[in-house]
Amino acid sequence: MDLVIEIANTLIWLIRAGAAFRLVYCMFRLISSEEEAGQYRKRARNVVVFYILAESIWELKTLVLGYYG
């Protein structure tokens, strides 16, 4: 069971790091490329929405396991 918890924690840290790096990349491209600003603004918004959903699912899992565990 400890291995599963360790894998889950690693996965959530990878999601956090990936979202942060993607957001930083989109912000740099947004600054450097004026003609593609709308496209990168939308991509950055999608990264934020993905991150919020991923964290919400993670917290929901924690609540359910705490309640029934």
Buried (B, 14 or more C-beta within 10 A) or exposed (E): EEEEEEEEEEEBEEBBEBBEEBBEBBBEBBEEEEEEEEEBBEBBEEBBEBBEEBBEEBEEEEEEEEEEE
